[in-house]
């Protein structure tokens, strides 16, 4: 089974004209057939439900993941569950479509693997992807160990594992703080190349 990746794309700055484009994309998502597979924004399905993809193209390249489904959406955000990776190409497409009428559009997307093997935050402008910052699990772990001395004391850096007898306590302590630390990192690392 694929690792699920949670993606949350939000509007940071948008004009009334850009909002109309956002709303039209949300309406297209809402009109997708049952299941709402987001590949349907780019391709039609045949009578058996298979995507009609032109030769030489990969449907996943348009979305950025093997599969992606919307979980929730409104006039300011869309949350998407995807397989294996973030939906950066899809978010870039949305930003570029809005950018055709709103050159100052800004969108931001937080994403995280369920385990978490990685997390990230990407920003988008009228040109598509602007900045994409990410951390893998080793970086996340090191960030937690740097911020929490009590957890760091249970960690054996040489063995890259919990100290003997501290496995459960260390794991639980890290699990208790990891999502807060990761969300804080995402907020601090959303950046724009022109700022």
GROMACS elastic network, one bead per residue, 0.5 to 0.9 nm:
[ bonds ]
;  ai    aj funct       b0    kb
    1     4     6  0.88924   500
    2    82     6  0.89716   500
    2    83     6  0.56486   500
    2    84     6  0.59960   500
    3    82     6  0.83262   500
    3    83     6  0.58374   500
    3    84     6  0.51464   500
    3    85     6  0.82928   500
    3   113     6  0.68197   500
    3   114     6  0.65971   500
    3   115     6  0.78387   500
    4    81     6  0.64501   500
    4    82     6  0.56570   500
    4    83     6  0.50026   500
    4    84     6  0.60454   500
    4    85     6  0.79313   500
    4   112     6  0.85920   500
    4   113     6  0.60935   500
    4   114     6  0.57206   500
    4   115     6  0.86360   500
    5    80     6  0.81858   500
    5    81     6  0.57018   500
    5    82     6  0.51143   500
    5    83     6  0.60099   500
    5    84     6  0.62574   500
    5    85     6  0.61025   500
    5    86     6  0.62971   500
    5    87     6  0.88776   500
    5   111     6  0.66992   500
    5   112     6  0.55066   500
    5   114     6  0.59184   500
    5   116     6  0.88860   500
    6    79     6  0.72374   500
    6    80     6  0.60340   500
    6    82     6  0.65779   500
    6    85     6  0.89886   500
    6    86     6  0.75429   500
    6   110     6  0.80781   500
    6   111     6  0.54072   500
    6   112     6  0.54347   500
    6   113     6  0.65057   500
    6   114     6  0.73051   500
    7    78     6  0.81658   500
    7    79     6  0.55664   500
    7    80     6  0.50388   500
    7    81     6  0.62485   500
    7    82     6  0.75477   500
    7    86     6  0.64189   500
    7    87     6  0.70804   500
    7   109     6  0.65576   500
    7   110     6  0.57761   500
    7   112     6  0.68305   500
    8    77     6  0.69729   500
    8    78     6  0.58637   500
    8    80     6  0.63519   500
    8    81     6  0.88846   500
    8   108     6  0.81035   500
    8   109     6  0.52476   500
    8   110     6  0.53139   500
    8   111     6  0.63774   500
    9    76     6  0.84638   500
    9    77     6  0.54342   500
    9    78     6  0.53272   500
    9    79     6  0.62765   500
    9    80     6  0.81300   500
    9    91     6  0.71514   500
    9   107     6  0.68265   500
    9   108     6  0.56900   500
    9   110     6  0.67269   500
    9   111     6  0.86677   500
   10    76     6  0.57480   500
   10    78     6  0.66381   500
   10    79     6  0.86009   500
   10   106     6  0.88171   500
   10   107     6  0.55967   500
   10   108     6  0.53927   500
   10   109     6  0.62039   500
   10   110     6  0.86496   500
   11    14     6  0.68300   500
   11    75     6  0.84471   500
   11    76     6  0.52093   500
   11    77     6  0.61709   500
   11   105     6  0.81876   500
   11   106     6  0.64614   500
   11   108     6  0.66422   500
   11   109     6  0.89667   500
   12    76     6  0.83342   500
   12   105     6  0.77234   500
   12   106     6  0.52696   500
   12   107     6  0.52018   500
   12   108     6  0.67013   500
   13   104     6  0.72981   500
   13   105     6  0.53520   500
   13   107     6  0.68921   500
   14    17     6  0.79762   500
   14    18     6  0.56087   500
   14    19     6  0.61709   500
   14    98     6  0.84408   500
   14   102     6  0.70572   500
   14   104     6  0.70328   500
   14   106     6  0.66356   500
   14   107     6  0.84229   500
   15    19     6  0.60504   500
   15    20     6  0.86971   500
   15   101     6  0.86231   500
   15   102     6  0.62377   500
   15   104     6  0.78633   500
   15   105     6  0.71719   500
   16    20     6  0.64819   500
   16   102     6  0.86033   500
   17    20     6  0.52794   500
   17    21     6  0.68361   500
   17    22     6  0.89932   500
   17    98     6  0.82083   500
   17   101     6  0.62498   500
   17   102     6  0.66373   500
   18    21     6  0.51610   500
   18    22     6  0.63088   500
   18    23     6  0.85957   500
   18    97     6  0.86336   500
   18    98     6  0.50810   500
   18    99     6  0.72188   500
   18   100     6  0.83224   500
   18   101     6  0.59631   500
   18   102     6  0.52331   500
   18   103     6  0.88110   500
   18   105     6  0.72110   500
   19    23     6  0.59902   500
   19    24     6  0.84719   500
   19    75     6  0.76929   500
   19    76     6  0.87558   500
   19    98     6  0.77471   500
   19   102     6  0.88947   500
   20    23     6  0.50247   500
   20    24     6  0.61191   500
   20    25     6  0.87056   500
   20    98     6  0.84728   500
   21    25     6  0.62669   500
   21    26     6  0.86350   500
   21    94     6  0.86887   500
   21    97     6  0.71604   500
   21    98     6  0.55953   500
   21   101     6  0.81743   500
   22    25     6  0.51971   500
   22    26     6  0.62634   500
   22    27     6  0.86226   500
   22    75     6  0.72597   500
   22    76     6  0.83972   500
   22    94     6  0.74898   500
   22    95     6  0.87209   500
   22    97     6  0.84096   500
   22    98     6  0.66095   500
   23    26     6  0.50328   500
   23    27     6  0.61015   500
   23    28     6  0.86343   500
   23    74     6  0.81969   500
   23    75     6  0.63069   500
   24    28     6  0.62160   500
   24    29     6  0.86672   500
   25    29     6  0.62653   500
   25    30     6  0.85705   500
   25    41     6  0.84637   500
   25    94     6  0.76378   500
   26    29     6  0.50014   500
   26    30     6  0.60948   500
   26    31     6  0.86077   500
   26    73     6  0.73254   500
   26    74     6  0.73366   500
   26    75     6  0.78318   500
   26    78     6  0.83800   500
   27    31     6  0.61602   500
   27    32     6  0.88058   500
   28    31     6  0.50608   500
   28    32     6  0.64190   500
   28    40     6  0.89665   500
   28    41     6  0.70995   500
   29    32     6  0.53161   500
   29    33     6  0.89159   500
   29    36     6  0.67705   500
   29    37     6  0.86530   500
   29    38     6  0.71493   500
   29    40     6  0.81374   500
   29    41     6  0.70631   500
   29    70     6  0.79570   500
   30    33     6  0.84524   500
   30    36     6  0.74987   500
   31    34     6  0.88475   500
   31    36     6  0.79738   500
   32    35     6  0.77321   500
   32    37     6  0.73726   500
   32    38     6  0.79295   500
   32    40     6  0.65531   500
   32    41     6  0.78537   500
   33    36     6  0.54931   500
   33    37     6  0.78664   500
   33    40     6  0.82282   500
   34    37     6  0.81097   500
   35    38     6  0.89815   500
   35    69     6  0.72972   500
   35    70     6  0.88990   500
   36    39     6  0.85064   500
   36    40     6  0.73725   500
   36    68     6  0.86269   500
   36    69     6  0.60395   500
   36    70     6  0.69658   500
   37    40     6  0.59413   500
   37    41     6  0.83779   500
   37    67     6  0.69659   500
   37    68     6  0.59453   500
   37    69     6  0.50901   500
   37    70     6  0.76978   500
   38    41     6  0.56451   500
   38    42     6  0.79369   500
   38    63     6  0.71516   500
   38    67     6  0.75527   500
   38    68     6  0.56796   500
   38    69     6  0.57842   500
   38    70     6  0.73483   500
   38    90     6  0.86763   500
   39    42     6  0.56526   500
   39    43     6  0.63019   500
   39    44     6  0.86142   500
   39    51     6  0.79768   500
   39    59     6  0.65638   500
   39    60     6  0.74541   500
   39    62     6  0.73624   500
   39    63     6  0.64428   500
   39    67     6  0.75502   500
   39    68     6  0.75070   500
   39    69     6  0.88735   500
   40    43     6  0.51407   500
   40    44     6  0.61570   500
   40    45     6  0.75281   500
   40    51     6  0.78642   500
   41    44     6  0.82209   500
   42    53     6  0.89652   500
   42    59     6  0.81402   500
   42    62     6  0.73549   500
   42    63     6  0.87192   500
   43    51     6  0.61530   500
   43    52     6  0.61371   500
   43    53     6  0.64692   500
   43    59     6  0.79777   500
   44    49     6  0.87947   500
   44    50     6  0.83603   500
   44    51     6  0.58215   500
   44    52     6  0.57519   500
   44    53     6  0.80772   500
   45    48     6  0.75012   500
   45    49     6  0.50859   500
   45    50     6  0.51094   500
   45    52     6  0.55839   500
   45    53     6  0.88020   500
   46    49     6  0.52494   500
   46    50     6  0.54320   500
   46    51     6  0.63333   500
   46    52     6  0.64403   500
   47    50     6  0.75109   500
   48    51     6  0.89710   500
   50    53     6  0.89440   500
   51    59     6  0.79775   500
   53    56     6  0.83915   500
   53    57     6  0.64912   500
   53    58     6  0.71540   500
   53    59     6  0.65460   500
   54    57     6  0.57707   500
   54    58     6  0.83038   500
   55    58     6  0.83504   500
   57    60     6  0.88347   500
   57    61     6  0.77387   500
   57    62     6  0.89350   500
   58    61     6  0.54359   500
   58    62     6  0.74441   500
   59    62     6  0.57104   500
   59    63     6  0.71616   500
   59    64     6  0.86353   500
   59    65     6  0.87595   500
   59    66     6  0.79678   500
   60    63     6  0.52913   500
   60    64     6  0.53960   500
   60    65     6  0.51216   500
   60    66     6  0.50670   500
   60    67     6  0.70292   500
   61    64     6  0.50316   500
   61    65     6  0.70323   500
   61    66     6  0.83857   500
   61    89     6  0.72071   500
   61    90     6  0.88230   500
   62    65     6  0.82428   500
   62    87     6  0.87709   500
   62    89     6  0.59332   500
   62    90     6  0.61983   500
   62    93     6  0.82634   500
   63    66     6  0.79254   500
   63    67     6  0.78063   500
   63    68     6  0.73301   500
   63    86     6  0.87705   500
   63    87     6  0.55927   500
   63    88     6  0.73314   500
   63    89     6  0.54560   500
   63    91     6  0.81415   500
   63    93     6  0.87365   500
   64    67     6  0.83548   500
   64    68     6  0.85391   500
   64    82     6  0.86791   500
   64    85     6  0.69157   500
   64    86     6  0.64366   500
   64    88     6  0.59693   500
   64    89     6  0.52336   500
   64    90     6  0.65027   500
   65    68     6  0.65118   500
   65    82     6  0.61620   500
   65    83     6  0.56394   500
   65    84     6  0.65567   500
   65    85     6  0.56287   500
   65    86     6  0.66745   500
   65    87     6  0.61155   500
   65    88     6  0.88453   500
   65    89     6  0.88835   500
   66    82     6  0.73950   500
   66    83     6  0.56914   500
   66    84     6  0.74389   500
   66    85     6  0.83223   500
   67    81     6  0.83265   500
   67    82     6  0.55571   500
   67    83     6  0.55683   500
   67    84     6  0.87966   500
   68    80     6  0.64538   500
   68    81     6  0.55652   500
   68    83     6  0.66219   500
   68    87     6  0.76658   500
   69    79     6  0.86418   500
   69    80     6  0.55207   500
   69    81     6  0.54251   500
   69    82     6  0.64753   500
   70    73     6  0.72861   500
   70    78     6  0.69616   500
   70    79     6  0.58830   500
   70    81     6  0.63749   500
   70    82     6  0.87697   500
   71    78     6  0.75346   500
   71    79     6  0.54467   500
   71    80     6  0.54168   500
   71    81     6  0.66867   500
   72    77     6  0.81330   500
   72    78     6  0.57687   500
   72    79     6  0.53303   500
   72    80     6  0.73601   500
   73    76     6  0.76393   500
   73    77     6  0.55556   500
   73    79     6  0.62578   500
   73    80     6  0.87609   500
   74    77     6  0.56758   500
   74    78     6  0.65383   500
   75    78     6  0.84251   500
   80    87     6  0.81177   500
   81    86     6  0.87091   500
   81    87     6  0.89055   500
   82    85     6  0.66653   500
   82    86     6  0.67099   500
   82    87     6  0.71028   500
   83    86     6  0.78734   500
   84   113     6  0.75996   500
   85    88     6  0.85837   500
   85   111     6  0.87617   500
   85   112     6  0.87042   500
   85   113     6  0.76098   500
   86    89     6  0.84945   500
   86   110     6  0.89673   500
   86   111     6  0.62717   500
   86   112     6  0.78055   500
   86   113     6  0.84108   500
   86   120     6  0.86799   500
   87    90     6  0.53819   500
   87    91     6  0.63220   500
   87    92     6  0.86388   500
   87   111     6  0.86144   500
   88    91     6  0.51106   500
   88    92     6  0.60042   500
   88    93     6  0.85499   500
   88   109     6  0.82526   500
   88   122     6  0.76591   500
   88   129     6  0.74770   500
   88   132     6  0.88463   500
   89    93     6  0.61134   500
   89    94     6  0.87033   500
   89   128     6  0.83205   500
   89   129     6  0.80245   500
   90    93     6  0.50269   500
   90    94     6  0.63369   500
   90    95     6  0.87200   500
   91    94     6  0.50919   500
   91    95     6  0.62370   500
   91    96     6  0.86026   500
   91   107     6  0.82859   500
   91   108     6  0.87664   500
   91   109     6  0.77924   500
   91   124     6  0.75238   500
   91   128     6  0.76829   500
   91   129     6  0.79246   500
   92    95     6  0.50993   500
   92    96     6  0.60788   500
   92    97     6  0.85665   500
   92   123     6  0.89185   500
   92   124     6  0.63337   500
   92   125     6  0.80248   500
   92   126     6  0.85113   500
   92   127     6  0.78061   500
   92   129     6  0.53830   500
   92   130     6  0.88552   500
   93    96     6  0.50940   500
   93    97     6  0.61219   500
   93    98     6  0.86359   500
   93   128     6  0.65482   500
   93   129     6  0.89099   500
   94    97     6  0.51917   500
   94    98     6  0.62907   500
   94    99     6  0.84568   500
   94   128     6  0.79757   500
   95    98     6  0.51648   500
   95    99     6  0.58837   500
   95   100     6  0.88110   500
   95   105     6  0.71316   500
   95   106     6  0.75187   500
   95   107     6  0.69161   500
   95   124     6  0.61383   500
   95   125     6  0.58995   500
   95   126     6  0.54712   500
   95   127     6  0.72253   500
   95   128     6  0.55221   500
   95   129     6  0.81152   500
   96   100     6  0.64584   500
   96   105     6  0.89489   500
   96   124     6  0.84863   500
   96   125     6  0.71927   500
   96   127     6  0.55787   500
   96   128     6  0.52613   500
   96   129     6  0.89339   500
   97   100     6  0.55162   500
   97   101     6  0.78296   500
   97   102     6  0.89105   500
   97   126     6  0.76210   500
   97   128     6  0.89434   500
   98   101     6  0.58714   500
   98   102     6  0.58517   500
   98   103     6  0.79399   500
   98   105     6  0.69608   500
   98   125     6  0.88991   500
   98   126     6  0.67119   500
   99   104     6  0.71836   500
   99   105     6  0.61584   500
   99   125     6  0.70800   500
   99   127     6  0.69414   500
   99   128     6  0.83576   500
  100   103     6  0.67739   500
  100   126     6  0.70984   500
  101   126     6  0.88885   500
  102   105     6  0.56211   500
  102   126     6  0.71061   500
  103   125     6  0.76595   500
  103   126     6  0.53559   500
  103   127     6  0.84050   500
  104   125     6  0.69426   500
  104   126     6  0.66430   500
  105   124     6  0.79681   500
  105   125     6  0.55145   500
  105   126     6  0.58431   500
  106   123     6  0.72116   500
  106   124     6  0.56795   500
  106   126     6  0.74280   500
  107   122     6  0.84868   500
  107   123     6  0.57992   500
  107   124     6  0.50316   500
  107   125     6  0.66020   500
  108   121     6  0.71361   500
  108   122     6  0.57689   500
  108   124     6  0.61460   500
  108   190     6  0.72882   500
  109   120     6  0.82201   500
  109   121     6  0.55791   500
  109   122     6  0.51943   500
  109   123     6  0.63141   500
  109   124     6  0.82095   500
  109   190     6  0.86196   500
  110   119     6  0.77321   500
  110   120     6  0.58794   500
  110   122     6  0.65632   500
  110   123     6  0.89035   500
  110   183     6  0.85278   500
  110   186     6  0.67268   500
  110   187     6  0.86525   500
  110   190     6  0.86522   500
  111   118     6  0.84795   500
  111   119     6  0.56497   500
  111   120     6  0.52795   500
  111   121     6  0.62022   500
  111   122     6  0.82665   500
  111   134     6  0.89724   500
  111   186     6  0.87705   500
  112   115     6  0.84560   500
  112   116     6  0.64731   500
  112   117     6  0.79864   500
  112   118     6  0.59721   500
  112   120     6  0.63449   500
  112   121     6  0.87817   500
  112   182     6  0.88465   500
  113   117     6  0.56876   500
  113   118     6  0.55204   500
  113   119     6  0.62132   500
  114   117     6  0.73723   500
  114   118     6  0.85223   500
  115   118     6  0.80764   500
  115   137     6  0.88348   500
  116   119     6  0.69619   500
  116   136     6  0.81349   500
  116   137     6  0.65153   500
  116   140     6  0.88231   500
  117   135     6  0.85511   500
  117   136     6  0.57301   500
  117   138     6  0.84554   500
  117   140     6  0.88934   500
  118   134     6  0.69656   500
  118   135     6  0.54910   500
  118   137     6  0.55132   500
  118   138     6  0.88682   500
  118   139     6  0.87517   500
  118   140     6  0.79012   500
  119   133     6  0.85851   500
  119   134     6  0.55658   500
  119   135     6  0.55045   500
  119   136     6  0.66390   500
  119   137     6  0.81611   500
  119   140     6  0.83587   500
  119   182     6  0.73476   500
  119   186     6  0.80322   500
  120   132     6  0.70691   500
  120   133     6  0.54709   500
  120   135     6  0.62574   500
  120   136     6  0.87696   500
  120   182     6  0.87941   500
  120   185     6  0.87467   500
  120   186     6  0.64666   500
  120   189     6  0.85727   500
  120   190     6  0.89640   500
  121   131     6  0.81806   500
  121   132     6  0.58989   500
  121   133     6  0.54600   500
  121   134     6  0.64060   500
  121   185     6  0.88936   500
  121   186     6  0.55892   500
  121   187     6  0.80281   500
  121   189     6  0.68455   500
  121   190     6  0.58259   500
  121   191     6  0.86226   500
  122   129     6  0.71862   500
  122   130     6  0.73083   500
  122   131     6  0.54779   500
  122   133     6  0.61941   500
  122   134     6  0.83350   500
  122   189     6  0.87813   500
  122   190     6  0.65531   500
  122   191     6  0.79333   500
  123   128     6  0.84500   500
  123   129     6  0.61233   500
  123   130     6  0.53269   500
  123   131     6  0.52525   500
  123   132     6  0.64701   500
  123   133     6  0.89296   500
  123   190     6  0.65374   500
  123   191     6  0.67095   500
  123   192     6  0.66185   500
  124   127     6  0.73999   500
  124   128     6  0.51816   500
  124   131     6  0.71593   500
  124   132     6  0.89481   500
  124   192     6  0.81886   500
  125   128     6  0.52593   500
  125   129     6  0.65515   500
  125   130     6  0.61469   500
  125   192     6  0.87268   500
  126   129     6  0.85537   500
  127   130     6  0.75321   500
  129   132     6  0.73878   500
  130   191     6  0.83814   500
  130   192     6  0.63789   500
  130   193     6  0.63749   500
  130   194     6  0.89466   500
  131   190     6  0.78462   500
  131   191     6  0.64581   500
  131   192     6  0.62179   500
  131   193     6  0.65885   500
  132   190     6  0.81249   500
  132   191     6  0.83486   500
  133   186     6  0.84262   500
  133   189     6  0.68053   500
  133   190     6  0.75382   500
  133   191     6  0.84456   500
  134   186     6  0.85408   500
  134   189     6  0.88052   500
  135   138     6  0.78932   500
  135   139     6  0.56053   500
  135   140     6  0.62832   500
  136   139     6  0.53996   500
  136   140     6  0.63179   500
  136   141     6  0.87500   500
  137   141     6  0.60190   500
  137   142     6  0.84832   500
  138   141     6  0.51269   500
  138   142     6  0.61356   500
  138   143     6  0.85753   500
  139   142     6  0.50691   500
  139   143     6  0.60927   500
  139   144     6  0.86763   500
  140   143     6  0.50632   500
  140   144     6  0.63372   500
  140   145     6  0.86766   500
  140   178     6  0.78778   500
  140   181     6  0.83406   500
  140   182     6  0.72458   500
  141   144     6  0.51767   500
  141   145     6  0.61674   500
  141   146     6  0.85914   500
  141   174     6  0.81658   500
  141   178     6  0.81811   500
  142   146     6  0.60262   500
  142   147     6  0.86266   500
  143   146     6  0.51473   500
  143   147     6  0.63498   500
  143   148     6  0.87202   500
  143   181     6  0.79954   500
  143   182     6  0.89044   500
  144   147     6  0.51913   500
  144   148     6  0.60077   500
  144   149     6  0.89411   500
  144   151     6  0.79228   500
  144   152     6  0.81025   500
  144   174     6  0.72767   500
  144   177     6  0.77745   500
  144   178     6  0.69424   500
  144   181     6  0.69850   500
  144   182     6  0.89246   500
  145   148     6  0.53264   500
  145   149     6  0.66269   500
  145   150     6  0.84588   500
  145   151     6  0.61328   500
  145   153     6  0.85871   500
  145   155     6  0.81236   500
  145   174     6  0.85189   500
  146   149     6  0.69300   500
  146   151     6  0.89714   500
  146   152     6  0.71639   500
  147   151     6  0.87619   500
  147   152     6  0.84798   500
  147   181     6  0.88872   500
  148   151     6  0.54452   500
  148   152     6  0.61974   500
  148   153     6  0.87820   500
  148   174     6  0.89888   500
  149   153     6  0.61163   500
  149   154     6  0.88774   500
  150   153     6  0.53214   500
  150   154     6  0.69937   500
  150   170     6  0.89538   500
  150   173     6  0.88054   500
  151   154     6  0.53878   500
  151   155     6  0.67506   500
  151   169     6  0.88517   500
  151   170     6  0.61175   500
  151   171     6  0.88391   500
  151   173     6  0.66189   500
  151   174     6  0.68624   500
  152   155     6  0.51669   500
  152   156     6  0.81704   500
  152   157     6  0.88364   500
  152   170     6  0.86215   500
  153   156     6  0.78801   500
  153   163     6  0.85825   500
  154   161     6  0.89585   500
  154   162     6  0.59450   500
  154   163     6  0.56210   500
  154   164     6  0.86529   500
  154   165     6  0.89868   500
  154   166     6  0.59286   500
  154   167     6  0.79948   500
  154   169     6  0.82179   500
  154   170     6  0.59314   500
  155   158     6  0.89995   500
  155   159     6  0.86317   500
  155   160     6  0.73817   500
  155   161     6  0.60594   500
  155   163     6  0.55199   500
  155   166     6  0.80601   500
  155   167     6  0.86879   500
  155   170     6  0.73482   500
  156   159     6  0.54763   500
  156   160     6  0.57091   500
  156   161     6  0.54545   500
  156   162     6  0.55059   500
  156   163     6  0.52434   500
  156   164     6  0.87356   500
  157   161     6  0.68781   500
  157   162     6  0.84032   500
  157   163     6  0.89974   500
  158   161     6  0.80270   500
  159   162     6  0.79705   500
  159   163     6  0.83813   500
  161   164     6  0.87918   500
  161   167     6  0.80783   500
  162   165     6  0.80281   500
  162   166     6  0.59382   500
  162   167     6  0.50761   500
  162   168     6  0.85404   500
  162   170     6  0.66030   500
  162   171     6  0.79542   500
  163   166     6  0.53492   500
  163   167     6  0.65489   500
  163   170     6  0.85302   500
  164   167     6  0.65925   500
  165   168     6  0.77739   500
  165   169     6  0.83438   500
  166   169     6  0.53158   500
  166   170     6  0.55850   500
  166   171     6  0.81710   500
  167   170     6  0.53313   500
  167   171     6  0.60019   500
  167   172     6  0.85193   500
  168   171     6  0.51457   500
  168   172     6  0.60232   500
  168   173     6  0.84727   500
  169   172     6  0.52132   500
  169   173     6  0.60609   500
  169   174     6  0.85930   500
  170   173     6  0.51064   500
  170   174     6  0.61122   500
  170   175     6  0.84801   500
  171   174     6  0.52224   500
  171   175     6  0.60525   500
  171   176     6  0.85947   500
  172   175     6  0.50557   500
  172   176     6  0.61293   500
  172   177     6  0.89524   500
  173   176     6  0.51923   500
  173   177     6  0.67869   500
  173   178     6  0.87382   500
  174   177     6  0.55095   500
  174   178     6  0.58312   500
  175   178     6  0.53414   500
  175   179     6  0.76414   500
  176   179     6  0.76161   500
  176   180     6  0.83740   500
  177   180     6  0.55628   500
  177   181     6  0.62011   500
  177   182     6  0.86599   500
  178   181     6  0.51653   500
  178   182     6  0.60256   500
  178   183     6  0.85690   500
  179   183     6  0.60069   500
  179   184     6  0.84141   500
  180   183     6  0.52293   500
  180   184     6  0.60965   500
  180   185     6  0.85683   500
  181   184     6  0.51124   500
  181   185     6  0.61342   500
  181   186     6  0.86824   500
  182   185     6  0.50187   500
  182   186     6  0.62199   500
  182   187     6  0.87370   500
  183   186     6  0.50536   500
  183   187     6  0.63225   500
  183   188     6  0.86990   500
  184   187     6  0.51911   500
  184   188     6  0.62692   500
  184   189     6  0.86557   500
  185   188     6  0.51023   500
  185   189     6  0.60341   500
  185   190     6  0.87465   500
  186   189     6  0.51678   500
  186   190     6  0.62636   500
  187   190     6  0.58519   500
  188   191     6  0.81673   500
  191   194     6  0.88559   500
  191   195     6  0.75758   500
  192   195     6  0.54057   500
